[in-house]
Amino acid sequence: MRAESTEAVLQIARNAFVSLDGTGRVREWNPRAAELFGYPREEAIGADLAELIVPPAYRERHRAGLRRAIDAELPLTRRLIVEALRRDGREFPVEVAITAVREADATVLHAWIVDVSERQQLLGALEAQLRGRDPGFGEILDALAEAVTIRDSNHHILYANRAALSSMGFASLAEMQRQPPQAIFADYLVHDEEGRELTMDSIPSVRLLAGEPAEPLVLRTIHRTTGELKWEMLKAAPLHDSDGRTVAAVTVIEDITRERVAELRDRFMARASETLMSSLDYQETLRNVAWLAVPEIADWCAVELVDERGARQQIVVAHRDPAKLALAQRLRQFEPQDLHPDRGVGRVLRTGVSELYQDISDQVLVAAAADEEHLGLLRSVGFRSVVLAPLKARGRAFGVMTLVNAESMRRFDDEDREFAEQVAARAAIAVENARLATDRRLTASTLQRSLLPDLVPRIEGWNVATLYRAARAAAEVEVGGDFYDFYRSEGGWIVLLGDVTGKGVEAAALTSLVRHGARFLSRYEHSPSRILAGLNEALREQPGLWLCTALCIRLQHAEAIIASAGHPPALVLRDDGRVREIGAIGPILGAWSGRGSVDRIVPIAPDETLFLYTDGVIDTRGGQERFGTRALTQLLRRHAGRPPEDLLSELEAELERFQVGGQADDTAALALRPAAPPSAVAAGLTHPGGRGRTLSVS
């Protein structure tokens, strides 16, 4: 919320609002606080709150509590009733809701304060009536919206106002008194705000009568028979006899269902948005949708999708009990492949309108069962209530989200159905986006594979290995510009490794042009530099600026003829760890019209490996720097003498370890090694001299 919005809320708030710093001094003081305590804002700001509104007898206790709040684990929330002091010296009871949070490395306490002196007077009058004074007070209690009950030290219900009787389903006090409090409590499933099951000993009035402190308690109840859910806040106060002994306890029960459900749904939708946006993987998104609802809004959740013909395509089921998931798997065996258009899921798909089944009777299960085995499985689910909500995109329902309540005993109502529609609508967007993203990834992967040879050919006299790592944009595979290919020609095998500019469809088109152009040229051109020259002319004839770096190599016995067009230089790795760089640099394809690349004859001995790579290898991003040629050379030296496929496996593993974040650029590498017999190596090798730079690595 923006600062001006917050200020506006505080100005009109019916409750006093006070903020304190860690020393107990006032930071914020709204108009209601000024009205309640008698101090204007300008006088209160900066003052010590203890000196301002805490009675002298309680100031040390207040300061000790403040220190505990500062030292406690944050965020901290407390609710309590204390005595406060007005400017005119009058003391009065207030209810304080405190939250301690961290702001700018300091602890700040925010407090909403409510005058409860009228409530205390009410309880005093009620106590007087119990002692035989002030007749007629019961009529006042019956006018309250809050439920009020009184139980004695033996846990007998002495009194319940009309709101309490109505809330608990009794026609009269006499009817309620005929049922022990323990039996009334047993009619409900009762949990606290954290979902922990509560016993009757946790109820504030019971704690008071046992001589224990009893702070206000927020609890969630579900009536076992009606399935009605309620959120309630229970507050209790003792009643004393003339000797000061506790003889009874008054409980005020405030129904906070509407506020709490709205709050929880807002939190759920915020969390749902975050969860559903966390992945563009289709299968993971389906699982996220199903598990999102369990167990917070339903005991079971099933997400069912259909194809264009309306046939079942996929079902994902969520339940926190693994045994129940096994049960769901067995139930799926009884489901027909084709959905009935006028029943349940089929009707929701056809109409696009959600459906609510508040009560699933046994007759409904009997009618739905295919046989006795199926009926037994349906009964074991324990269906209580069901909501079916359509998943819709582009005006068509493509799936249904089914919410089922069973063991929680809760019944869905119309508000639950409307909420399920909101969840389903958000889920449908996420599922559809994930489906489209998955389709795009599949298309990109298929297109990318089409730009590389299906198989690495067997080249006589050479051992060849390849590596390709596709770049990713977020969670999607991009069609990249790195490529390699092999062509058989009369003069020997031609190897082409290149990197076109751009990504996506344009890169795919350019790659296809270069690869197929090289294949055509290799049929009548044996010179790598002439092949590159032909490719350069083809790119220059295209509209716009189409650029490509490339290495073109003709493999012959014990040597390679290399021509380069603006590409990172080839490396020759000797088994003793020496690495030499083959300086055969020429202009980039598509950008020159004069002197082009030249052929360079490079002898490759049986104990050497020719290593080719694209700039994606050395540009791989780490935490502080890029991988670079130095790290590449070090890796090659460490694994000198390894077979080509092992060498590239080590490179891929090292890049995975080094990389931080997503892969920004695609990567290609080739390793080619003469397939010399072991006897040639054992006899001793000579390495013909030639131009090349030996790389030293410290």
Buried (B, 14 or more C-beta within 10 A) or exposed (E): EEEEEEEEEBEEBEBBBBBBBBEBBBBBBBBBBBEBBBBEEEBBBEBBBBEBBBBEEBBEEBBEBBEEBBEEEBEBEBBEBBEBBBEEEEEBBBBBBBBBEEEEEEBBBBBBBBBBEEBBEBBEBBBBBBEEEBEEBBEBBBEBEBBBBBBBEEBEBBBBBBBBBEBBBBEEBEEBBEBEBEEBBEBBBBBEEEEEEBEBEBBBBBBBBEEEEBEBBBBBBBBEEEBBBBBBBBBBBBBEEEEEEBBBBBBBBBBBBEEBBEEBBEEBBEEBEEBBBEBBBBEBBBBBBBBBBBBEBBBBBBBBBBEEEBEBEEBBBBBEEEEBEEBBEEBEEBBEEEBEEEEBBBBBBBEEEBBBBBEBEEEBBEEBBEEEEBBEBBEEBBBBBBBBBBBBBEEEBBBBBBBBBBBBBBBBBEEBBEBBBBBBBBBBBBBBBBBEBBEBBEEBBEBBEEBBBEEBBEBEEBBBBBBBBBBBEEBBBBBBBBBBBBBEBEBBBBBBBBBBBBBBEBBBBBBBBBBEBBBBBBEEBBBBBBBBBBBBBBBBEEEEEBBBBBBBBBBBEBBBBBBBBBBBBBBBBBBEBBBBBBEBBBBBBBBBEEEBBBBBBBBBBBBBBBBBBBBBBBBBBBEEEBBBBEBBBBBBBEBBBBBBBEBBBBBBEBBEEBBEEEBBBBBBBBBBBBEBEEEBBEEEBEBEEEEBEEBEBE
